[in-house]
Amino acid sequence: MLHLRAIYPCSWRVFQFRTCSCKPLISQMIKCTDEEQVFDLIKKNKATFSEKQVECAFNILWQFQQQRTSFLKNVDCIRDYPHFLTLHNLATSQIEFMDDDTLVNVLYFIQQCAPEAHDLLVEALVIESWRRLERFDINVLSKFSSCLANQFLYYSPLMGKIADIVHRNLETIDDLRSLSVLMVSISSLTSQRFQQQLVNKTEHLFDTIDSSQVNVARRIVQFLRNIKYSYYPLLERCNKVFLSNMNHLDLDCISKILSLYHSLQFHSFEFVKMAKKRLTEMIPLFDHPDGFVKLFVALGPMAGPEEKKQLKSTILLMSEELTSQQALAVMSAMEEMESRNSHLIKKIASILHKHLDDYKPFELLKITQTLTFLHFQSKELFVKLRELLLRYLKISVIPSEIAILVYALSILPSSNLGEVEISQIEAVLPQCALNNLNGFATSVLRWIHYDRKYLDSTTGKQLKLLQKLDHYGLQRLRNSNSLNLLWKELKSLKGDWFTESLLEETVATLLRLMDEINSKNVAEIASFISRTNYLNTLLLDRIASVVVQQIEKIHPFEILGIILPFSTLNYDPPQNDEFFRICIQHLNSYLSGLEPPMLVFLGFSLAALGYFPEDLLKAIFNIKFLSKMDSQLELLCSSLNRRVQFRLMELNRAVCLECPEYQIPWFHDRFCQQQYNKDIGSMNGAQKQIYKMLAEVLGGTNCVKASVLTPYYHRIDFECVLDKKKKPLPYGSHNITLGKLPEMHWESNTQITGSRLPPGAERIALQFLDSRAFCRNIPHLKGKSALKKRHLEILGYHIIQIPHFEWNSMALSTKEARMDYLRERIFGEGKS
């Protein structure tokens, strides 16, 4: 379409301005109450219709559409009017007389009223707008960019020209409403430097807008989502606009904001709480799938039990009317809701099955993942899914799409690839980013596991493909020369293949590029390192140095991610006192702005490192905070809910044991009793071996206890007591079965192992430390294990840690060697 511009002469057309007045006819159109009246006026006055009257007619027709509920149906209805073509032709003939504003307004309205793929009027209006582009003012330019976006021309040369105009004139732009529209439209064509300039300009102009400008704030958040930049200062300011206008937000706006926040991983419990209340009030207002599906998707994941029941029963009644996209949206929401309503799952799955041919590859992946998560079984549906995925795979040439299709196939039961498909994968490997290679590797490993489990043979072609994946993954890391570009591929990597094949090289690459770590990426890089469990002191020292030097450029929301690797990996940088002091001071200035879960995670991470900032602890351990946190826990998914509660318990325990002077009470007895009664656990193979040998070393099973709970509910693998002459003291009777640990019987505030010892006696705790207690690359004790050791020592224990790499070493390959090892560790002696 845009190539048609070449048929126009290069010089500007001389505009002819009509002298006749068009106001009387415009006044008549404004008074019209339906489309029929508008088209009647067009019929009677077509001979004298001016460009302004054309603009007015389209505007009024568009307003009528906005008042209707079934939008597409009414658009079809407008196009069916006999005199719509008359209006269409009038607009075409009037293009040369339109001023800039009218030209773009007519383009916008015709797009809304006649959404056809290749409308000739739309093409003519776009071409004429391109000719005038340089002289458009900022308001007209923003509206024109929105029209191009409506045609999905995000990467067109014309959109690139608009981006260039904005870049050249950014300093003089003072209208944030127009700028926000342009930012969303051109976001795909902006460099990182230009993006930062736009963010800075937005911050500068933000106070110029009225607090009721919800659409401006929403577009700013949308721009940040488009460029994948969680810039907290702007997000917070936009969030305040949303909160102050919550009573005026409709379903569309709330659902869009929730989706944008989710993409940016920006958490505002205040917004979620108010949105939940507002959406719950809307439940009786929607009786058609168009609106109710949006409500179901937005409200479902955060709704309470009663609201969820109401939502599910209503969507079930509407299920026969759902479109393919609505059914997919409902099923995805049910996954977030962790629904187990088998009747509704079966019903929505049947609709998905009926429309399966209409879905795109990434939608087929989503369907496969969701049905698997919801434990839905249907051989017929899965067979058809496999056929469709293989059909797409045969014709696909895009690496990311092929990775999606292969990953979906690997999830399906009894699914595997033939030599043709594997050859197709191999052909695109040189073009693949790390995340695509990771997807392929995860799929191949799943197939290898399946073959070993069910067929007892691993095909050589899959192992060969895995070797090629290793090669291209390592090659891509070694060729990386930009940390920001590398990070886009790294941040989503996880799984066995990455940790086994690429982690060492990834760390080496980060070391090579570590001078590029700065205030913008330091929190994400730190958080990534904490997930790998890989301790590299040079990287962590660089992170600490950046934070100390650039703390003013780092938002307090990012401090948790920065502290996490130091806490998880139990590492103090050389300037640790200065580093943690600066982090804590930065937090203290913003404690009231941090959400309760984040404060709890921050408190625990610092406690694991031995830091207990008084202001932070006072902010957490008070009735108001705990009540607020309880209300927010209801809005979290079950796994995150449990994690927050457990971290609060661990922080409470750490404060009670290490900072008794703060006089913070222990209030987690009931919580711990419930947790440990749910999961008593059982001994693993090494623990069984150690228990039997300890019984021999100590003189019988009555001299050793297994799975002991201490005060404050630390669990100890084994406990024994030695008198002052280092002789084992027997306990009372024991009823221990090696497979299952003994059930605990509780009393309120019980001191579980708190009986008094004879003078000079010593209580010994023996802990078997498996690989999870250590960093992945070196035998360095991780933060939680070090914290537990500290606590047990405070409780009066002498700690004996038995690392897995010592217990399973060649030196301890015999029973006699292991017995000597235990004697040496307990009594300080070798062979008896």
N, C-alpha and C positions, 0 to 999 in steps of 0.2 A: 504493500500500500504506500509506504513512505517514498518509494522510488518514483511515484507519479509526480513528485515535486519538480522533476526535471522538465516537465512540459510547460511550466510556467516561466515567463520571462523573469529575469533577475531583478529588474527595477521594481520599486514599490508601485502598486496600483494607486491612482489618484482617486480618493474617495469622493463620492457624490452625496451630498447631504440633502435630504428631502426638506421642503419648506412647509409642506402641509402638516397640519396638526394631527397627531394620532391619539390624543388623550381621550376624546369621547368614546372611541371604540374600546380602548383599554379599560375605561371605567365600566363599560358594559360587561366586558369579560370578567372583571373582578367580581361583579355581582352574580355571575353564573353559579348555579348550585350543583351542576353535574356536567359530565362530558358532552351530553347531547346538546346542551345549550351553547357550549363553546364551539362545537363543530357547526352548529346552525349559524352562528355569527361568522365563522370562517367562510361558509358557503355563500352567504349573502354579500360579503365584503372582500372576496378574494381578489377582485380587480384593483383594489386600492390598498391592499395589505402592505404595511411597512415592516422594516426589519425589527423595530421595537415591538410591534404588535405580534410578530412571529415569536419573539422572545417571551412576551407576556403569555401567549397561548400555551407554549410548551411548559412554562412555569406553573400555570394554573392546572394543567393536566397532570403534572408531576405531583402537585399538592393533593389532588384527588386520590392519586395512587397511594400516597403515604397514609391516608386515612383508612385504607382498606386492609384487611387481614391477609387474604390470599393474593399476594403480590403478583406472582407470575401469571396467574389466571387473569387478573385485571389488565396486565400489560398486553396479553394476547387480545383482550377485549378492545383495547384502544386501537391496536393495529388493524382490527377488523372493521372499524368505522370507515364508511366510504370516503369521508373527507379527511381522514388522516393522511392519505396520499397527497391530497391537495395541500395540506399544511407542509408536508414534506417537500413538495416541489416549490412551494413559496419560499421556504427557507433556503433551498438550493439557489434560487434566482436572486435572493437578497444578500448573499454572502459578501459581495463587493461593497455593499452599502453599510455593513455592520461595523460599529466601532469595536475596539479590542474587547471590552467587557461583554458586549452583546454577543460577539463571536464565540467566546469561550462559554458563556452561559447557555447559548443554544446547543453547543456541543455537549455540555453536561446533561441538559434536559433530554436531548435526542437519545443519548446513551441510556438514560433511565427508561424512556418510553418505548424505545425500539431496539432492544438488545440483540441485534443480529450480527453474525460474525463479520460480514463484509458489507455494511450499509454504505452506499455511495455518498450520502450526505455526510456521514461521519468522516469518511476519507477526505472529502473536499474541505471540511472544516479543520481537520488536523493539518492538512497541507498548507492552508492559508494561515493557520496559527504558527506553523514553523517559519513561514516567511516573515512574520511580524515579531518573532520571538524576542529579539534583542530590545525591542521598545516596550514590551509588556512591563507594567508595573508589578510589584511584588505580589499583590493580591491576585491579579489576573494570572501571573505565572504559576502561583500555587494551585489555583483552580485547574489550570491546564495540565499541570503535572498529575493532579488527581485523576483527570480524564484519561491520561495515558496509562496510569496505574490500573484503572478499571479495565483497560484493554490488555493488561499483563505485559506492557511494553517496558518493563523495568530495566532491561539491558539494551534497549534500542539506542541508536546514535542520537536520536532526538532527546531522550532522557539524559544522555551524556552531555548534550549541549546545555540542558537546563542545570545540571550539576555544575558545569563550568561557570555559568552565569552567577549562580549562588556563591560559588567560591570567590569569584572576582569582586562581588558586591557585598560580601558578608559584613564587613565593617559598617556599612551604611544602612543595613536592614534593622529596623526598630519595631517591626510588627511580629510578635511571637506567634500569633495565630496563623499567619501565612507561612512563617518560617517552619512551624511544626508540621504543616501539611507537606511542604517541600522536603523536609528531613526524612519523612516516612517514604516519600516517593523515590528519592535518589539514594536511599541508604545502601542499596546493593552496589553503587558505583563510587563509593567514597573510600579514600585511603584512610589509614589509621590516623595520620596527622590531621586530615580534614575532619574526621569524626570527632577528634578532641577539640578542634576549633568550634565545631557546631555545639558540642556539649558546653564549652566555655561561654559561647554566645547565649545559649539557652539559660544558663545560670544567671548571666548578666541581665537578661530581659525578664526573668521570671516574675520579679516583683512588679512589673508593669501591667500584668494581667489581673483581672478581677478574680477573687477567690471562687467565683461560681463557674469559671471556665473549665468545666470537666473535660470537654473534648480536647482542649489544648493539652491538658495534663495527660490524658489518655494517649494522645499521639506522641508525646515525649517518651512515655514508657514504651510505646510500640517501637519507636526508633531505637531505644536502648536494647530492646529484645532483638530487633533486626540485626544490629551490629554485635550482639552477644556481649554486652558490656553492662555489668551490674554496678552502675555508678550510684552509690548509696545516697550522697547528698541530694541529687535530683529525685531519686525514687522516694525519699522521705518527704520532700516538698510536694511532690505529686500526690503522695498518699494522704497528706493533710487536706488537699483539695477534695479528694474523694470522700474522706471522712466527714468533712463539713457539708457535703452535698448528698449524703447517703439517702436521705428521704426523697430525693428527686431522681435518683438513679433507677433506670428501668432494667428489665431482665437482660437485655442485650448488653448494656454497658457493664453491669456487674459480672456477667459471665466472661466478657472480654478481659476485664481487669484481672479476674482470678486466673485466667489462662496465661496472661502476660506475666503475672507474678510467679506463677508456677515455672514458666520457662526461664525466668531470671533468677529463680531460687531466692526470691525476696519474700520474707515472712513478716506479715503484719497481722498479728492475732486480733488487734482491734478492728481492722477492716473485715477479717473473716467472721468475727463474732457479729458485727453489725450487718454484714451481708447475709449471714445465716438467718438472722431475725427477719430481715426484709424479704428474703426469698421464701421463707416459711409462710409469711403473710400472703404471698402470691399463689400458693398452691391451689386455692379455690378459684382463682381467676382464669386458669387455662383449661380449656376442655377440647383443645385440638392439638394433634401431634406437633405442629410447627412450633408452638410455644412451649408445650409441656416437655418435649424432649430436651430443649435448652435448660429448662428448670431442673429436670432430672439430673442432667450432667453437672450443672453448677452446684446444686444443693446436695445431691446424693452422697458424695464422699464425706461431707461434714455434718450431715443430718443426724439427729438422735434416733433411737430405736422406733419411736412412734411415727416420726416423719418418714423414715425409711420404709416402714410398712405401708404407709399411705401412698408414697411415691411408687412403690413396686406394684401395689394393687391397681393403681390407676394406669400405669404404663402397660400392664397386662391387658386391661380392657381395651386399650388403644392399639395393641400390637398388630392387629390385622391391617391397620392403616399406615404403618410405618414404611418409609422409603428405605432404600438400601443404606444410605448415609445415616439416616436416623437410627436404624437398627445397629449399625456399627458404633455410633456414639453411645447408645444405651449399653451395649455389651462392654465397651471400654470403661464406662462409669461403674458398671457392676463389678469389674475387676478392682477398681479403686475402693469400692465399698466392701470388698471381700465378701460378696454375696454368696450365699449357699442356697438360694431359692431355686431348687431344681426345676420346678414347673416353669418359672420365668426364663431360666437359662435355656431350657429346651425349646421354648417358644421363640425366643430371639434367635437362637441357633438355626431354627427352621427357616426364618426369614433370611438370615445370612446365606444359608444354603441355596435358597431360591434365587438370590441375586448374585451368587458367587462370580458369575461371568463378568459382572460389571465392575469389579474391584481392581484397583491398580496393585502392583507388586507390594508396595509398602503397606497397603491396607490388608493384603492377604497375610503378610507377616503379623500384623497386629491381630488379625482374627485367629491365626494359629496360636500365638502366644496367649491370648486371652482365654480361648477355649481350653488350652492346656492348664492354665492357672486355675480355672474354674472347675477342673476335673471332669469336663464334659467328654463323653465318649460316643462316637458315631462313626462306624466303619465307612458308611456310604459318603458322609461328608468329608472325611479325611482322604478317601480315595480321590474324590473330585478335586479337593484342594491340591493334592499331589499332582494330578494331571494338569491343572492350571499352572502351577508353579513350574513344572517341567516345560510346558508350552511357552511360557514367558522366557524361561532360561534359554531356550533354543534360539530365540530371536534377539535377545538382549546383547548390547555391546558396551553398556555403561558399567564400569567396575563397581560402583556403589550399588547399583540395582542388582547386579549379579550376586554381590555379597548378601544382599537382603534375601534374594530368592533361595540361595544355598542355605542360609541360616534357617529360613522357614522350613525348608525340606528336612533339615537335620532334627527339627523338633518333632516332626510327625513320626508316629510309631512305624516300625519296620520299614524305614525309608533309607535308601542309599542311592549313590550316583554311579552311573556307568562310565565307561572310558571316554565317551564323547563329551559328556558334561565335565569331567575332570580336565580334559584337554582344553575345553573352553575356559575353565578357571585359570589354567596355567598360562593361557594366551594373554590374559589381562593383568597378570601379577606385576609386570614392570610398571604399570600405570597406577597401581593401588597405593592409597594412603595407608598409614599404620592401622587406623580403625577398621578399614576394609580387610586388611590382612589378618587382623585379630578376629574379625567375624568369620573369615574362611577357616582359620586355625581352630576356633572353638567348634565349628561344625565338624571338621575332620576328626578332632579328638572325640567328639560325641559318637561318631560312627565307629571309630576304633574301639571305644569302650563297649558299644553295642555288639560289635563282632566278637569281641573276646568273651562277652557275657553269654551270648546266645549261640554263636556259631563256632566258638573256640578256634577261630583263625583270624589273623589280621592281614588284610590284603596289602600286598606290596605297593600297589598304586597309591594307596592312601598315605603310607609312610613316606613314599617318594614325594608326594605333594607337600607333606609337612616339612620335609627338608628344604624344598623350594621356598616355602613360606618363611622359614628361618633365614634363608639366604637374602630374600628381598627385604625382610624386616630389618636385618642388620645393615644391609646396604643403604636403606633409606635413612637410618639413624646416622650412619657415618657420613652421608652426603649433606646432612642438615647444617645450615649455616646461619639460621635465624631462630632464636628462641621463641619468638612470638608465633612464627609459622609452625614450628615444631609443636608448640603447646596446643594448637588447635587439633592436632592429631593425637596427642598424648593423653589429654585430660579425661577421655572416656575409656581408656584402656584398662582392662582387668581380665582376670581369668588365668588359668594354668599356663597357657602358651606364653603369655606375656611375661609372667614371673619366671618361668623356667628358661625361656629362650632369649628374651630381649632385655630383661631388667638390668643386667650387668652393663650392657652397651648403652642403655638409656641413661644410667647414672654417669657413665663416662662422657656421654654427649652433653648432659646437663653441666658437668664440670667444665667441659670445653667452652660452653656458652654462658658460664655463670656470671660473666661481667655484664650480661644483658638483664640480669635480675634487678628489678627496680620496684618502686612503690606500687606500680600498677599490677604487677604480676606476682609479687612476693608471696601474697597470701595463698594464691592458687598453687604455686609451686610447692610451698610448704605443706599444704594439705595433701597434695599428691604424694610427697615423700612419706608422710605419716601412713598413707595407705599401703605403701610398698613394704614397710617394716625393714627397710634397708638403711643401715646407718653409714652415712658418709660425713665425716666431721667437717670436711672442707666446704661442702655444700651448706651445712647448717651454720657454720661460721659466717659464710657469705650472707645468708638470710638474716642472721642477727646483726651483722654490720649494716646492711641496708636499712633495717628497721631503726636502729639507733640513729642513723644519719638522716632518715627521711620520715620520721614518725609523724610529722605534721601533715604529710600528704596521704597518710593511711587512715582510713575510716575505722572507728572503734568496732564496727561489725566484723572487720577482718582480723582482729586480734586473736580470736579463737583459732582460726586456721593457721595463723603464724606460730602460736604456742604449741599446737598439737604435735608436731614431730618431736619437739624437745621433750614433751611429756610422755608420748608414746614410746619413744626410743631411749628415754632416761639419759638425756645428754645435756650437760651444762657447757655452753660456749665459753671461750676465754673471758669475755666481758660479761659473764652471766649476771652479776649484780646490777650493772648498768642496764643491760638489755631487759631484764624482768622488771626493774624499777620503772623504766620508761613505759613499758607495756601496761603496767598496773596504773601508773599515773594517767595514761591516756584513757584507760577504762573508767577510772574514778570520775572523770569529767563528764561521763556519758551514761552512768549506771541507770538513770531513770528512763533512758531511751532504748535499753536493751530488753528483749523479750525474756520471760522467765526461763524457758528451756536453754537459751544461750547462756544466761547467767549461771545456771547449774553446771553446764558443760565447762564453762570457763573456770568456775570455782574448783571443780574436780581436777581439771588439767593442771591448774596451779598447785593444788594440794599434792598431786603426785610428784611434783617437783620440789615440794617442801616449802611452798609459799602460801601464806594464809592472810591475804590483805583484809584488814579489819573492816574497811568500808564495804567491800564486796560481800563479806560474810554477813554483815548487818543488813545489807539489802536483801539477802536471801532468807535468812532465818528470822522472819517476823511474820505475824499472822496475816497481814495484808498481802504480802508477797505470796505466801503459800496458798491463800484463798484464790488469788488471781491465777496461780499456776494450775490449781485444780480445775478451774473453769476452762483453761486452755487445753488441758490434757484431753478433754472430751472432743476437741476438734482435731486431734492428731490420729494418724493411723495406729493400729494396735501395737505394731512393733516399735515405733518411735515413742509411743506412750510408755511402754514398759522400760525402754532404755532411759528415758528421762527420770522415771521413778527410781530406777536402780542407781543411776548416777547421784541422785539426791541422797539416797541412803548411804552410798559410799562416801560422799562428801560429809554427811552428818557424822559418820563413824570416824573419819580422818580428823575432823575438828575436835570431837570429844576426846580422842586419844592424844592428839598432838598439841592441842591448844585448850587445855582445860580452863585456863584463865579467862577465856571468853564466856564461860558459863553457858554455853549453848547446850540445851538438853538433848538427850538421845530419845528419839520418838519413832523408832522404826522396828520395835519389837514385833508387833503384829505383822507388819509387812514381811519381815524376814522369816517369821514362822510360816506364813502362807507360801512364800517362795520355796523354802527348803522342804516343806511337806509335799509340795507338788513334784519336786524333782530330787528324790533321795540319791539317785545315781547308782552306779556300780563300778567296781574296780576294773581297770584295764589289765592286760597281761603282765606288764612290768610291775604294777602295784601288787598283784597277787604274788608274784615272785618275791618281792621285797617283804610282804607281810609274813610269808612262810619263813623266810630266812631270819627276819627280826625275831620271830617267836623262838627260833633255835638259838640265836645269839643272846637273847635276853633271858632265856630260861623258861619259856612257855608263853602261851597265848594270853595268860592272865597278867603278863608284864607289858603288854602293848595294846593300845587302842587304835582302831582304824576309823577314819572319817570323823574326826572330833570337831565339834563346833565350839569355838572360843566365845568369851564375852564379846559382844558386838558382831558375832556371827561370821567370823572368818572360819573357813573350813581347813582343817589340817589333815593331811593324808594319814600320818601316824604320830602317835604321842607315846612317850614313855617317861618315867620318873626315875632318876638316879639319886641315891642317898649321898651323903657327904664323902663316902668312901667309893663312890662310883659303882655301887651295886644296884641293880634294878629293883624297884619296889613294885610288888604285885598290886593290881587293881582288884575290885570285886569280881563277881561272876560276869562272863561275857557270853553273848549268844550271837556269834558272827558267822554268817555264811559268806564264803568268798565271792560268790557271784553277785549277791545283793547286799547293800550296806544296811545297817540296822535302822529301823524306823525310830524317829525321835519323838519323845513325849514332852510337851511343853508346859511350862507355867509362866505366868506373867513375870517379866524382868528376871528370868532365870539366869544365874551365872553358871553356864553350862559346864565349864571345867574349873570352876573357881574354888574348889575345895582347898583347904590349907595344906601346906606341905610340912613335913618334919623339918626341924632346924638343919640348915646346910644342904637340904635336898634341892634338886634342880629339875625343872620340867623341860623336856626336850621335844621339839617339833621337827619331824622329818618330812620333807616335801620332795616328791618326785617331780622334776621340771621337764616337761616335754618340749618339743620344738617351739610351741607357741609362746613360751616364756622368754625366748631369746630373739634378738635381731636375726634377720634372715641370713646375713652374710658373715657375721662374727658371733662368737659366744658371749655376747654382752646382754646382761639381764635387762628386760624391758621395764617400762615405768610401773605397770600394775604389780608385777612380781616384786619389784624393789619396794614399792609402797607396802605390800603385804608383809614383807620381811621386817620392815621398820615397825609396823604395828605389832607384830608378834613379839618383837624384842621389848617393846613398851609394856606388853602384857606379861613379861617375865620369862619368856621362852628363850632357850638356847636353840638357835636355828641350825639345822643340818639340811643343806640342799643337795639333792642327788640329781645332777644334770643327766639328761638322756644320753648325751654323747659320751659320758663317762661310763654309765651303766651298761650301754650297748657296745662298748669298745672291745677291741681284741684283748686288751689287758685283763678285762673282766669277763672273759668268754667261758670260764668254768665256775661251777658253784663254789668251789673252795676260794677262788679269787674274790668272788662277790662277798662271801662271808667275811673274809679278811678285810675287805673294803669297809663293810658296815662296822666291824669291830674298831677299826682305826678311826672312823668318823665319830663313833659314839664314845668309845673309851680312851681313844688316843693310843691304841696298841695294835699290833699286827697279829700274827698267829698266836693262838693260845697254847 
